Amino acid sequence: MGFIALIDYGMGNLRSVSKALEKAGGVIRIIDRPEQAEGCSGLVLPGVGNFGDGMRNLRERGFVETVRRAVDAGLPTLGICLGMQMMLESSEEAPGVEGIGIFKGAVRQFPKDRGEKVPHMGWNQLTHSGSNPFLAGVPSGSHVYFVHSYYADPVDRAAVAAECDYIFRFAAALGKGNVFAAQFHPEKSQKYGMTILKNFVTMCNNGEQ
């Protein structure tokens, strides 16, 4: 069984993500240098905080290409919260800062004049078609935990793996092939968050793409 590389770039809630992945059956190695990802069976990009700070830290530590190579190599790759947002091309939170670009599109700020609180914080429902393997065993309508003021707006709507309705319908998760990115926090989402993490660990252990 290979190990899952959990990227430490100074802005992730590493302990809670690591513990949840271990509970899901994964062998986790927290890495702070790109070469430490060598031989991993999967890659996780967590994150909490500002898009600009996150991308700067990733670039300074050399992890942007690490993520791109993992995706291109077909390794199961998971982005969480800010980690999801950095997989797009840009963000209104940090104009002019280039994202990793796994998904074409931008990250946009929720409007603050619609009567709903921003940030979007707490439990809300996921709706999805059931076609994404990362969401196997997670019924559409299941509740997961969110904390965010920005949302992903991908160019390709086929990349939307799940949606949530808050102010308007937005992409709660993105997916294509071996990549899954969640705006919500699976590690804080109890039963169904654990199901998603178990699906990810199973793919890593089986070498599925």
Contacts in CASP RR format, 6 or more apart in sequence:
PFRMAT RR
TARGET T0000
AUTHOR 0000-0000-0000
METHOD contacts of the structure
MODEL  1
MGFIALIDYGMGNLRSVSKALEKAGGVIRIIDRPEQAEGCSGLVLPGVGN
FGDGMRNLRERGFVETVRRAVDAGLPTLGICLGMQMMLESSEEAPGVEGI
GIFKGAVRQFPKDRGEKVPHMGWNQLTHSGSNPFLAGVPSGSHVYFVHSY
YADPVDRAAVAAECDYIFRFAAALGKGNVFAAQFHPEKSQKYGMTILKNF
VTMCNNGEQ
1 26 0 8 1.000
1 27 0 8 1.000
1 41 0 8 1.000
1 205 0 8 1.000
2 27 0 8 1.000
2 39 0 8 1.000
2 40 0 8 1.000
2 41 0 8 1.000
2 204 0 8 1.000
2 205 0 8 1.000
3 27 0 8 1.000
3 28 0 8 1.000
3 29 0 8 1.000
3 39 0 8 1.000
3 40 0 8 1.000
3 41 0 8 1.000
4 21 0 8 1.000
4 26 0 8 1.000
4 27 0 8 1.000
4 28 0 8 1.000
4 29 0 8 1.000
4 40 0 8 1.000
4 41 0 8 1.000
4 42 0 8 1.000
4 43 0 8 1.000
4 44 0 8 1.000
4 201 0 8 1.000
4 204 0 8 1.000
5 29 0 8 1.000
5 31 0 8 1.000
5 36 0 8 1.000
5 37 0 8 1.000
5 40 0 8 1.000
5 42 0 8 1.000
5 43 0 8 1.000
5 44 0 8 1.000
6 14 0 8 1.000
6 17 0 8 1.000
6 18 0 8 1.000
6 21 0 8 1.000
6 28 0 8 1.000
6 29 0 8 1.000
6 30 0 8 1.000
6 31 0 8 1.000
6 44 0 8 1.000
6 46 0 8 1.000
7 31 0 8 1.000
7 37 0 8 1.000
7 43 0 8 1.000
7 44 0 8 1.000
7 45 0 8 1.000
7 46 0 8 1.000
7 58 0 8 1.000
7 63 0 8 1.000
7 66 0 8 1.000
7 67 0 8 1.000
8 14 0 8 1.000
8 30 0 8 1.000
8 31 0 8 1.000
8 32 0 8 1.000
9 32 0 8 1.000
9 54 0 8 1.000
9 57 0 8 1.000
9 58 0 8 1.000
9 61 0 8 1.000
9 63 0 8 1.000
10 57 0 8 1.000
11 47 0 8 1.000
11 48 0 8 1.000
11 49 0 8 1.000
11 53 0 8 1.000
11 54 0 8 1.000
11 57 0 8 1.000
11 82 0 8 1.000
12 46 0 8 1.000
12 47 0 8 1.000
12 48 0 8 1.000
12 82 0 8 1.000
13 46 0 8 1.000
13 47 0 8 1.000
13 48 0 8 1.000
13 187 0 8 1.000
14 30 0 8 1.000
14 46 0 8 1.000
16 187 0 8 1.000
16 188 0 8 1.000
17 44 0 8 1.000
17 46 0 8 1.000
17 80 0 8 1.000
17 187 0 8 1.000
18 28 0 8 1.000
18 30 0 8 1.000
19 187 0 8 1.000
20 186 0 8 1.000
20 187 0 8 1.000
20 194 0 8 1.000
20 197 0 8 1.000
21 28 0 8 1.000
21 44 0 8 1.000
21 187 0 8 1.000
21 197 0 8 1.000
21 200 0 8 1.000
21 201 0 8 1.000
22 28 0 8 1.000
23 194 0 8 1.000
23 197 0 8 1.000
24 194 0 8 1.000
24 197 0 8 1.000
24 198 0 8 1.000
24 200 0 8 1.000
24 201 0 8 1.000
25 198 0 8 1.000
25 201 0 8 1.000
26 201 0 8 1.000
26 204 0 8 1.000
26 205 0 8 1.000
29 36 0 8 1.000
29 40 0 8 1.000
31 37 0 8 1.000
32 61 0 8 1.000
33 61 0 8 1.000
34 61 0 8 1.000
34 62 0 8 1.000
34 63 0 8 1.000
34 65 0 8 1.000
34 66 0 8 1.000
37 43 0 8 1.000
37 66 0 8 1.000
37 70 0 8 1.000
40 70 0 8 1.000
40 75 0 8 1.000
41 75 0 8 1.000
41 76 0 8 1.000
41 204 0 8 1.000
41 205 0 8 1.000
41 207 0 8 1.000
42 70 0 8 1.000
42 75 0 8 1.000
42 76 0 8 1.000
42 77 0 8 1.000
42 78 0 8 1.000
42 204 0 8 1.000
43 66 0 8 1.000
43 67 0 8 1.000
43 70 0 8 1.000
43 75 0 8 1.000
43 76 0 8 1.000
43 77 0 8 1.000
43 78 0 8 1.000
44 77 0 8 1.000
44 78 0 8 1.000
44 79 0 8 1.000
44 80 0 8 1.000
45 63 0 8 1.000
45 67 0 8 1.000
45 77 0 8 1.000
45 78 0 8 1.000
45 79 0 8 1.000
45 80 0 8 1.000
45 83 0 8 1.000
45 86 0 8 1.000
45 87 0 8 1.000
46 79 0 8 1.000
46 80 0 8 1.000
46 81 0 8 1.000
46 82 0 8 1.000
46 83 0 8 1.000
47 54 0 8 1.000
47 80 0 8 1.000
47 81 0 8 1.000
47 82 0 8 1.000
47 83 0 8 1.000
48 81 0 8 1.000
48 82 0 8 1.000
48 147 0 8 1.000
49 82 0 8 1.000
50 82 0 8 1.000
50 93 0 8 1.000
50 94 0 8 1.000
51 82 0 8 1.000
51 85 0 8 1.000
51 86 0 8 1.000
51 91 0 8 1.000
51 93 0 8 1.000
51 94 0 8 1.000
51 97 0 8 1.000
51 99 0 8 1.000
51 107 0 8 1.000
51 150 0 8 1.000
52 91 0 8 1.000
52 93 0 8 1.000
52 94 0 8 1.000
52 97 0 8 1.000
54 82 0 8 1.000
54 86 0 8 1.000
55 64 0 8 1.000
55 86 0 8 1.000
55 94 0 8 1.000
55 97 0 8 1.000
55 98 0 8 1.000
55 99 0 8 1.000
55 100 0 8 1.000
56 97 0 8 1.000
58 64 0 8 1.000
58 67 0 8 1.000
58 86 0 8 1.000
58 100 0 8 1.000
64 99 0 8 1.000
64 100 0 8 1.000
67 77 0 8 1.000
67 87 0 8 1.000
67 100 0 8 1.000
67 102 0 8 1.000
68 100 0 8 1.000
68 102 0 8 1.000
70 77 0 8 1.000
71 77 0 8 1.000
71 102 0 8 1.000
71 178 0 8 1.000
71 179 0 8 1.000
74 177 0 8 1.000
74 178 0 8 1.000
74 209 0 8 1.000
75 178 0 8 1.000
75 204 0 8 1.000
75 209 0 8 1.000
76 178 0 8 1.000
76 179 0 8 1.000
76 180 0 8 1.000
76 200 0 8 1.000
76 203 0 8 1.000
76 204 0 8 1.000
76 207 0 8 1.000
76 208 0 8 1.000
76 209 0 8 1.000
77 178 0 8 1.000
77 179 0 8 1.000
77 180 0 8 1.000
78 134 0 8 1.000
78 179 0 8 1.000
78 180 0 8 1.000
78 181 0 8 1.000
78 182 0 8 1.000
78 200 0 8 1.000
79 87 0 8 1.000
79 180 0 8 1.000
79 181 0 8 1.000
79 182 0 8 1.000
80 181 0 8 1.000
80 182 0 8 1.000
80 185 0 8 1.000
80 186 0 8 1.000
80 187 0 8 1.000
81 147 0 8 1.000
81 148 0 8 1.000
81 182 0 8 1.000
81 183 0 8 1.000
81 184 0 8 1.000
81 185 0 8 1.000
83 181 0 8 1.000
84 152 0 8 1.000
84 173 0 8 1.000
84 174 0 8 1.000
84 181 0 8 1.000
84 182 0 8 1.000
84 183 0 8 1.000
85 91 0 8 1.000
85 107 0 8 1.000
85 150 0 8 1.000
85 152 0 8 1.000
85 183 0 8 1.000
86 99 0 8 1.000
86 100 0 8 1.000
87 99 0 8 1.000
87 100 0 8 1.000
87 101 0 8 1.000
87 102 0 8 1.000
87 103 0 8 1.000
87 174 0 8 1.000
87 179 0 8 1.000
87 181 0 8 1.000
88 99 0 8 1.000
88 100 0 8 1.000
88 101 0 8 1.000
88 102 0 8 1.000
88 103 0 8 1.000
88 104 0 8 1.000
88 105 0 8 1.000
88 106 0 8 1.000
88 107 0 8 1.000
88 152 0 8 1.000
88 154 0 8 1.000
89 98 0 8 1.000
89 99 0 8 1.000
89 101 0 8 1.000
89 103 0 8 1.000
89 104 0 8 1.000
89 105 0 8 1.000
89 106 0 8 1.000
90 96 0 8 1.000
90 97 0 8 1.000
90 98 0 8 1.000
90 99 0 8 1.000
90 105 0 8 1.000
90 106 0 8 1.000
90 107 0 8 1.000
91 97 0 8 1.000
91 99 0 8 1.000
91 106 0 8 1.000
91 107 0 8 1.000
91 108 0 8 1.000
91 150 0 8 1.000
92 106 0 8 1.000
92 107 0 8 1.000
92 108 0 8 1.000
92 109 0 8 1.000
92 150 0 8 1.000
93 107 0 8 1.000
93 109 0 8 1.000
93 150 0 8 1.000
102 179 0 8 1.000
102 181 0 8 1.000
103 152 0 8 1.000
103 154 0 8 1.000
103 155 0 8 1.000
103 156 0 8 1.000
103 159 0 8 1.000
103 174 0 8 1.000
103 175 0 8 1.000
103 176 0 8 1.000
103 181 0 8 1.000
104 154 0 8 1.000
104 155 0 8 1.000
104 156 0 8 1.000
105 152 0 8 1.000
105 153 0 8 1.000
105 154 0 8 1.000
105 155 0 8 1.000
106 153 0 8 1.000
107 150 0 8 1.000
107 151 0 8 1.000
107 152 0 8 1.000
107 153 0 8 1.000
108 150 0 8 1.000
108 151 0 8 1.000
108 153 0 8 1.000
109 118 0 8 1.000
109 149 0 8 1.000
109 150 0 8 1.000
110 116 0 8 1.000
110 118 0 8 1.000
110 119 0 8 1.000
110 120 0 8 1.000
110 149 0 8 1.000
110 150 0 8 1.000
110 151 0 8 1.000
110 166 0 8 1.000
110 167 0 8 1.000
111 118 0 8 1.000
111 167 0 8 1.000
112 118 0 8 1.000
114 167 0 8 1.000
116 166 0 8 1.000
116 167 0 8 1.000
118 149 0 8 1.000
119 147 0 8 1.000
119 148 0 8 1.000
119 149 0 8 1.000
120 146 0 8 1.000
120 147 0 8 1.000
120 148 0 8 1.000
120 149 0 8 1.000
120 166 0 8 1.000
120 167 0 8 1.000
121 146 0 8 1.000
121 147 0 8 1.000
121 148 0 8 1.000
122 145 0 8 1.000
122 146 0 8 1.000
122 147 0 8 1.000
123 143 0 8 1.000
123 144 0 8 1.000
123 145 0 8 1.000
123 146 0 8 1.000
124 143 0 8 1.000
124 144 0 8 1.000
124 146 0 8 1.000
124 164 0 8 1.000
124 165 0 8 1.000
124 166 0 8 1.000
124 184 0 8 1.000
125 141 0 8 1.000
125 142 0 8 1.000
125 143 0 8 1.000
125 144 0 8 1.000
125 164 0 8 1.000
125 165 0 8 1.000
126 135 0 8 1.000
126 138 0 8 1.000
126 140 0 8 1.000
126 141 0 8 1.000
126 142 0 8 1.000
126 143 0 8 1.000
126 144 0 8 1.000
126 162 0 8 1.000
126 163 0 8 1.000
126 164 0 8 1.000
126 172 0 8 1.000
126 173 0 8 1.000
126 184 0 8 1.000
126 192 0 8 1.000
127 140 0 8 1.000
127 141 0 8 1.000
127 162 0 8 1.000
127 163 0 8 1.000
127 164 0 8 1.000
127 165 0 8 1.000
128 135 0 8 1.000
128 138 0 8 1.000
128 140 0 8 1.000
128 161 0 8 1.000
128 162 0 8 1.000
128 163 0 8 1.000
128 173 0 8 1.000
129 140 0 8 1.000
130 136 0 8 1.000
130 140 0 8 1.000
132 161 0 8 1.000
132 162 0 8 1.000
132 173 0 8 1.000
132 175 0 8 1.000
132 180 0 8 1.000
133 199 0 8 1.000
133 203 0 8 1.000
133 208 0 8 1.000
134 161 0 8 1.000
134 173 0 8 1.000
134 175 0 8 1.000
134 180 0 8 1.000
134 196 0 8 1.000
134 199 0 8 1.000
134 200 0 8 1.000
134 203 0 8 1.000
135 161 0 8 1.000
135 162 0 8 1.000
135 173 0 8 1.000
135 196 0 8 1.000
135 199 0 8 1.000
136 195 0 8 1.000
136 199 0 8 1.000
137 192 0 8 1.000
137 195 0 8 1.000
137 199 0 8 1.000
138 192 0 8 1.000
138 193 0 8 1.000
138 195 0 8 1.000
138 196 0 8 1.000
139 192 0 8 1.000
142 192 0 8 1.000
143 189 0 8 1.000
143 192 0 8 1.000
144 172 0 8 1.000
144 182 0 8 1.000
144 184 0 8 1.000
144 185 0 8 1.000
144 186 0 8 1.000
144 189 0 8 1.000
144 192 0 8 1.000
144 193 0 8 1.000
145 184 0 8 1.000
145 185 0 8 1.000
145 188 0 8 1.000
145 189 0 8 1.000
145 190 0 8 1.000
146 164 0 8 1.000
146 166 0 8 1.000
146 172 0 8 1.000
146 183 0 8 1.000
146 184 0 8 1.000
146 185 0 8 1.000
147 185 0 8 1.000
148 183 0 8 1.000
151 170 0 8 1.000
151 171 0 8 1.000
151 183 0 8 1.000
152 170 0 8 1.000
152 171 0 8 1.000
152 174 0 8 1.000
152 181 0 8 1.000
152 183 0 8 1.000
153 170 0 8 1.000
153 171 0 8 1.000
154 160 0 8 1.000
154 171 0 8 1.000
154 174 0 8 1.000
159 171 0 8 1.000
159 174 0 8 1.000
159 175 0 8 1.000
159 176 0 8 1.000
160 171 0 8 1.000
160 173 0 8 1.000
160 174 0 8 1.000
160 175 0 8 1.000
161 171 0 8 1.000
161 173 0 8 1.000
161 174 0 8 1.000
161 175 0 8 1.000
161 180 0 8 1.000
162 171 0 8 1.000
162 172 0 8 1.000
162 173 0 8 1.000
163 169 0 8 1.000
163 170 0 8 1.000
163 171 0 8 1.000
163 172 0 8 1.000
164 170 0 8 1.000
164 172 0 8 1.000
164 183 0 8 1.000
164 184 0 8 1.000
170 183 0 8 1.000
171 183 0 8 1.000
172 182 0 8 1.000
172 183 0 8 1.000
172 184 0 8 1.000
173 180 0 8 1.000
173 181 0 8 1.000
173 182 0 8 1.000
173 183 0 8 1.000
173 184 0 8 1.000
174 180 0 8 1.000
174 181 0 8 1.000
175 181 0 8 1.000
177 209 0 8 1.000
178 203 0 8 1.000
178 208 0 8 1.000
178 209 0 8 1.000
180 196 0 8 1.000
180 200 0 8 1.000
182 196 0 8 1.000
186 193 0 8 1.000
186 194 0 8 1.000
186 196 0 8 1.000
186 197 0 8 1.000
187 193 0 8 1.000
187 197 0 8 1.000
189 196 0 8 1.000
202 208 0 8 1.000
203 209 0 8 1.000
END
